[in-house]
Amino acid sequence: MLCEDCGLVFSDPRPNTNQIDDFYREGYRVAYKQAWQPRLKHTYRAGKVAQERMRHLVPLLAPESSVLDFGSGGGELVFILRELGHEARGIEPNIGYAEYSRDVLGIPVQIGGFAEAQVEPRSLDLVTLFHVAEHLEHPVGAFRQASQWLREGGLLYVEVPNVESQCIWPSSRFHQAHLYNFNAATLAQAGRRAGLQVVTTFTSEDGGNVTAIFENTETCTEAASEPLPGNATRVSHILRKHTALAHAVTPHPYVRPLQKLRRQWNERQAIAHFTDGKSLLQCLAREIQRPNRHAIHPTPTVKLAQV
């Protein structure tokens, strides 16, 4: 469904709360990774993704920043943050992946969702939600709750799939586990409705993901649910014109399989040198560059999106 007022795309009908909680607690990782806990190749893949995410996070962090990664998966980002000297922890609803984080990687991870989260108010400098908000039953409420964990001036960093993406086949755009499908405008609006100030929004280089960085300020108040003029028309137009035929005449269907094969080859070569996820992630953490901090802006490889 498409909201005609704001352009937000959402699932209707949707599972009830208990079904959603049960799915993410026990079924989600098995359904999409075919594993109760991450294998070494999963840790490597997620570790490489964490490296890329750190490229954007490092400029936002002071030494020994307090960070919470919500939806922390196998704990790769939390582990790397801790290796770099930050006070990082995670919250992960999936039992198997959370237990792997604690038992194998030795990092502090709570099992549960926002309803079960135990976080001291005003105790964090940064909260990250990487590919989480689209799964949440009430994303605005989650952003509001995260803002209560942040200190004055603390940041909420949210990355989601971009509903405007044209780098995938149209038939793959809507994932059955995604309750909401955002673009830059609707993601920014969700943060404003939660009482957060939008610092910036940007899309990934291939246009597949959109990110919003929000700041917790005492002067910012919750915004009303106001229309976003023109956004519904924009989203509808993009979805209509991105047909299978239109996609087939772009480089994406042919380049992406080759990129996948190259990644798989590199992955096999890399994990051959390791026997456990912990030593692998320690190696990946050592590769991360540490540029100047406190520069709150996208890195040069991303492009700004209009809000």
C-alpha positions as CSV (number, residue, x, y, z in Angstrom):
1,M,0.0,0.0,0.0
2,L,1.1,3.6,-0.7
3,C,0.2,6.4,1.6
4,E,-1.2,9.2,-0.7
5,D,-0.3,11.9,1.9
6,C,3.4,11.1,2.5
7,G,4.5,8.4,0.0
8,L,5.3,5.7,2.6
9,V,4.9,2.2,1.2
10,F,3.7,-0.4,3.8
11,S,2.3,-3.9,4.1
12,D,-1.4,-4.5,4.5
13,P,-2.5,-6.9,5.9
14,R,0.4,-7.6,8.2
15,P,1.2,-10.2,10.8
16,N,0.2,-9.6,14.4
17,T,2.6,-8.6,17.1
18,N,3.1,-12.1,18.5
19,Q,3.7,-13.5,15.0
20,I,6.3,-10.9,14.3
21,D,8.1,-11.4,17.7
22,D,8.1,-15.2,17.3
23,F,9.5,-15.0,13.8
24,Y,12.4,-12.8,14.7
25,R,13.2,-14.6,17.9
26,E,13.6,-18.1,16.3
27,G,12.8,-18.2,12.6
28,Y,14.3,-15.2,10.8
29,R,18.0,-16.2,10.7
30,V,17.2,-19.8,9.8
31,A,14.9,-18.7,7.0
32,Y,17.4,-16.4,5.4
33,K,20.8,-17.8,6.5
34,Q,19.9,-21.5,6.8
35,A,21.7,-21.4,10.1
36,W,20.8,-21.1,13.8
37,Q,24.1,-19.4,14.4
38,P,26.5,-17.7,11.9
39,R,29.0,-19.9,10.1
40,L,32.5,-18.5,9.5
41,K,31.5,-17.3,6.0
42,H,28.5,-15.4,7.5
43,T,30.8,-13.8,10.1
44,Y,33.2,-12.8,7.3
45,R,30.5,-11.3,5.1
46,A,29.0,-9.4,8.1
47,G,32.4,-8.3,9.2
48,K,33.1,-6.8,5.7
49,V,29.8,-5.0,5.9
50,A,30.7,-3.7,9.4
51,Q,34.0,-2.4,8.0
52,E,32.0,-0.4,5.4
53,R,29.6,0.9,8.0
54,M,32.6,2.0,10.2
55,R,33.7,4.2,7.4
56,H,30.6,6.3,8.0
57,L,30.5,5.9,11.8
58,V,34.1,6.7,12.7
59,P,33.7,10.5,11.9
60,L,30.8,10.6,14.3
61,L,32.6,9.0,17.2
62,A,34.8,10.5,19.9
63,P,37.3,8.2,21.7
64,E,35.5,5.7,23.9
65,S,32.0,6.7,22.7
66,S,29.1,4.7,24.1
67,V,27.3,2.9,21.3
68,L,24.3,0.6,21.0
69,D,23.7,-1.4,17.8
70,F,20.1,-2.5,17.8
71,G,19.5,-5.5,15.7
72,S,23.2,-6.5,16.1
73,G,22.9,-9.8,14.3
74,G,26.0,-11.9,15.0
75,G,27.6,-9.0,16.8
76,E,30.3,-8.1,14.2
77,L,29.8,-4.3,14.3
78,V,29.7,-4.3,18.1
79,F,32.9,-6.4,18.3
80,I,34.8,-4.1,15.9
81,L,33.6,-1.0,17.8
82,R,35.0,-2.5,21.0
83,E,38.2,-3.5,19.3
84,L,38.6,0.2,18.4
85,G,38.1,1.3,22.0
86,H,34.4,2.2,22.2
87,E,32.0,1.1,24.8
88,A,29.7,-0.8,22.5
89,R,26.9,-3.3,23.0
90,G,24.1,-4.8,21.1
91,I,20.4,-5.8,21.3
92,E,19.4,-8.7,19.0
93,P,16.0,-10.4,19.0
94,N,17.2,-13.7,17.5
95,I,18.2,-16.1,20.2
96,G,20.8,-18.1,18.2
97,Y,22.7,-15.0,16.8
98,A,22.6,-13.2,20.2
99,E,24.0,-16.3,22.0
100,Y,26.8,-16.5,19.4
101,S,27.6,-12.9,20.0
102,R,27.9,-13.5,23.8
103,D,29.4,-17.0,23.9
104,V,31.8,-16.9,20.9
105,L,32.7,-13.2,20.5
106,G,32.4,-12.4,24.2
107,I,30.5,-9.1,23.7
108,P,27.5,-7.7,25.7
109,V,24.3,-8.4,23.8
110,Q,20.8,-8.4,25.1
111,I,18.2,-10.8,23.6
112,G,14.9,-9.1,22.7
113,G,13.3,-6.2,21.0
114,F,12.5,-2.7,21.9
115,A,9.8,-3.9,24.4
116,E,12.4,-5.9,26.4
117,A,15.4,-3.4,26.0
118,Q,17.0,-2.4,29.2
119,V,19.0,0.7,28.6
120,E,19.8,3.5,31.0
121,P,18.2,6.8,29.9
122,R,20.6,9.4,28.5
123,S,23.5,7.0,28.6
124,L,24.5,6.7,24.9
125,D,26.3,8.8,22.3
126,L,25.2,6.8,19.3
127,V,22.4,4.3,18.5
128,T,22.5,2.5,15.2
129,L,19.7,0.7,13.4
130,F,21.0,-1.0,10.3
131,H,18.2,-2.6,8.3
132,V,16.0,-2.7,11.3
133,A,13.4,0.0,10.9
134,E,11.7,-1.6,7.9
135,H,11.0,-4.7,10.1
136,L,9.5,-2.9,13.0
137,E,5.8,-2.8,13.7
138,H,6.0,0.8,15.1
139,P,9.2,2.5,13.7
140,V,8.3,6.0,15.0
141,G,7.8,4.6,18.5
142,A,11.2,2.8,18.3
143,F,12.9,6.0,17.2
144,R,11.2,7.8,20.1
145,Q,12.4,5.2,22.5
146,A,16.0,5.3,21.1
147,S,16.0,9.1,21.6
148,Q,15.4,8.6,25.3
149,W,18.6,6.5,25.5
150,L,20.7,9.3,23.9
151,R,22.5,12.0,25.7
152,E,21.9,15.6,24.6
153,G,23.5,15.9,21.2
154,G,23.6,12.1,20.8
155,L,22.9,10.6,17.3
156,L,20.6,8.0,15.9
157,Y,21.9,6.4,12.7
158,V,19.3,4.6,10.6
159,E,19.9,2.7,7.4
160,V,17.1,1.0,5.4
161,P,16.5,-0.3,1.9
162,N,15.6,2.4,-0.5
163,V,12.1,1.9,-2.0
164,E,13.4,4.0,-4.9
165,S,16.2,1.6,-5.7
166,Q,16.6,0.6,-9.3
167,C,19.6,-1.7,-8.8
168,I,17.5,-4.9,-8.2
169,W,14.8,-6.7,-10.2
170,P,11.4,-5.1,-9.6
171,S,10.1,-8.5,-8.4
172,S,12.7,-8.4,-5.6
173,R,11.8,-4.9,-4.3
174,F,9.3,-5.9,-1.7
175,H,10.5,-8.3,0.9
176,Q,8.0,-10.3,2.9
177,A,9.7,-9.4,6.2
178,H,9.6,-5.7,5.5
179,L,6.6,-4.0,6.9
180,Y,7.6,-0.5,5.7
181,N,9.5,0.7,2.6
182,F,11.1,4.1,3.0
183,N,12.7,6.7,0.8
184,A,14.8,9.6,2.2
185,A,11.7,11.8,2.7
186,T,9.6,9.3,4.7
187,L,12.6,8.2,6.7
188,A,13.4,11.7,7.7
189,Q,9.7,12.4,8.5
190,A,9.7,9.3,10.8
191,G,12.6,10.8,12.8
192,R,10.9,14.2,13.1
193,R,7.7,12.6,14.3
194,A,9.8,11.0,17.1
195,G,11.1,14.4,18.2
196,L,14.5,14.1,16.6
197,Q,16.3,16.6,14.4
198,V,17.4,15.5,11.0
199,V,21.2,16.1,10.5
200,T,21.4,14.6,7.0
201,T,20.1,11.9,4.7
202,F,22.0,10.2,1.9
203,T,21.8,7.2,-0.4
204,S,24.4,4.5,-1.0
205,E,26.5,4.6,-4.1
206,D,24.3,2.1,-5.9
207,G,21.1,3.7,-4.6
208,G,20.0,0.5,-2.8
209,N,20.0,1.9,0.7
210,V,19.0,5.2,2.3
211,T,20.5,6.5,5.5
212,A,19.3,9.2,7.9
213,I,21.3,10.7,10.8
214,F,19.2,12.2,13.6
215,E,20.3,14.3,16.6
216,N,18.7,14.3,20.0
217,T,18.2,17.9,21.1
218,E,16.1,19.4,23.9
219,T,14.8,22.1,21.6
220,C,13.4,19.6,19.0
221,T,9.8,18.6,19.6
222,E,7.7,15.8,18.1
223,A,6.3,16.8,14.7
224,A,2.8,16.2,13.7
225,S,2.0,13.6,11.0
226,E,2.0,16.1,8.2
227,P,1.8,15.3,4.4
228,L,4.9,15.3,2.3
229,P,3.6,17.1,-0.8
230,G,4.6,15.4,-4.0
231,N,6.4,12.4,-2.4
232,A,3.6,9.9,-3.1
233,T,3.6,10.9,-6.8
234,R,7.4,10.6,-6.9
235,V,7.5,7.2,-5.4
236,S,4.6,5.9,-7.5
237,H,6.3,7.2,-10.7
238,I,9.6,5.5,-9.9
239,L,7.9,2.2,-9.1
240,R,5.8,2.2,-12.3
241,K,8.7,3.0,-14.6
242,H,11.1,0.4,-13.0
243,T,9.8,-2.6,-15.0
244,A,11.5,-5.8,-15.7
245,L,12.2,-4.7,-19.3
246,A,13.6,-1.4,-18.1
247,H,15.8,-3.2,-15.6
248,A,17.0,-5.7,-18.2
249,V,18.6,-2.9,-20.4
250,T,20.7,-1.6,-17.5
251,P,24.1,-3.0,-16.4
252,H,22.7,-4.1,-13.0
253,P,21.4,-7.6,-13.9
254,Y,24.8,-8.5,-15.5
255,V,27.2,-6.7,-13.2
256,R,25.7,-7.9,-9.9
257,P,26.2,-11.6,-10.6
258,L,29.8,-11.1,-11.5
259,Q,30.3,-9.0,-8.4
260,K,28.8,-11.8,-6.3
261,L,31.1,-14.4,-7.9
262,R,34.1,-12.2,-7.1
263,R,32.9,-11.7,-3.5
264,Q,32.5,-15.4,-3.1
265,W,36.0,-16.1,-4.4
266,N,37.5,-13.5,-2.1
267,E,35.5,-14.9,0.8
268,R,36.8,-18.4,0.3
269,Q,40.3,-17.1,0.1
270,A,40.0,-15.0,3.2
271,I,38.3,-17.5,5.5
272,A,40.8,-20.2,4.6
273,H,43.3,-18.4,7.0
274,F,40.9,-18.5,10.0
275,T,39.3,-21.1,12.2
276,D,37.1,-18.9,14.3
277,G,35.0,-15.7,14.0
278,K,36.8,-13.9,16.8
279,S,40.2,-13.9,15.2
280,L,38.8,-13.1,11.8
281,L,37.0,-10.0,13.2
282,Q,40.1,-8.9,15.1
283,C,41.9,-8.9,11.7
284,L,39.2,-6.9,10.1
285,A,39.2,-4.3,12.9
286,R,42.9,-3.8,12.4
287,E,42.3,-2.8,8.8
288,I,40.0,0.1,9.6
289,Q,41.3,3.6,9.1
290,R,40.7,6.2,11.8
291,P,40.1,9.6,10.1
292,N,39.3,12.9,11.8
293,R,36.2,12.6,14.1
294,H,33.2,14.8,14.6
295,A,32.6,15.5,10.9
296,I,28.9,14.8,10.6
297,H,28.5,14.4,6.9
298,P,28.4,11.6,4.3
299,T,31.7,10.3,3.0
300,P,32.6,11.2,-0.6
301,T,31.3,7.9,-2.0
302,V,27.7,8.7,-1.2
303,K,25.3,11.1,-2.7
304,L,23.0,13.4,-0.9
305,A,19.2,12.7,-1.2
306,Q,16.6,15.5,-1.1
307,V,14.5,15.6,2.1
